[in-house]
């Protein structure tokens, strides 16, 4: 895959690499796409009943555990 960036974005990517924040331009683009994937509107992690049950079972062993329902209510 080849990506063509406008000069301002290309300069930005090069600056990040020059500062040592990334190893190369590919690392910058990969990080940006990962962040976009997580932050894009409409992206939701699907919580199946089985996964929720397993998470709840695992949380029972923690000293300050909360169920997934409690966590859901906390973020509303």
C-alpha positions in Angstrom: 0.0 0.0 0.0 1.3 3.4 -0.9 0.1 6.5 0.9 0.4 10.0 -0.4 0.2 12.8 2.2 -0.1 16.5 1.6 3.1 18.4 2.3 2.0 19.6 5.8 1.1 16.1 7.0 4.3 14.7 5.4 6.3 17.3 7.3 4.5 16.4 10.5 5.2 12.7 10.1 8.9 13.5 9.4 9.1 15.7 12.4 7.8 12.9 14.7 10.3 10.5 13.3 13.2 13.1 13.6 12.3 13.7 17.3 12.6 10.0 17.9 8.9 9.6 18.8 8.6 6.9 16.1 11.1 4.6 14.4 9.9 5.5 10.9 7.0 6.9 8.9 5.2 3.5 8.8 5.1 3.5 12.6 3.4 6.9 12.6 0.8 5.9 10.1 0.1 2.6 11.8 -0.4 4.4 15.2 -2.7 7.0 13.6 -4.8 4.3 11.9 -5.1 2.3 15.2 -6.2 5.4 17.1 -8.7 6.2 14.4 -10.1 2.7 14.5 -10.6 3.0 18.3 -12.0 6.5 18.3 -14.2 6.6 15.3 -17.9 7.1 15.9 -20.0 4.0 15.9 -17.1 1.7 17.0 -18.3 -0.5 19.8 -16.9 -3.6 21.4 -19.4 -6.3 21.4 -20.0 -7.8 24.8 -21.5 -11.2 24.5 -23.4 -12.8 27.4 -20.7 -15.5 27.6 -17.8 -12.9 27.7 -19.7 -10.9 30.3 -20.1 -14.0 32.5 -16.5 -14.9 32.2 -15.4 -11.3 33.0 -17.7 -11.2 36.1 -16.3 -14.6 37.3 -12.7 -13.3 37.0 -13.6 -10.0 38.8 -14.9 -12.0 41.8 -11.3 -12.7 42.9 -10.2 -9.0 42.9 -10.5 -7.0 46.1 -12.3 -4.1 44.5 -14.2 -5.9 41.8 -17.3 -4.6 40.1 -19.6 -6.3 37.7 -19.8 -5.3 34.1 -23.3 -3.9 34.9 -21.8 -1.7 37.6 -19.1 -0.5 35.2 -21.8 0.2 32.5 -23.8 2.3 35.0 -20.8 4.2 36.2 -20.1 5.5 32.7 -23.7 6.6 31.9 
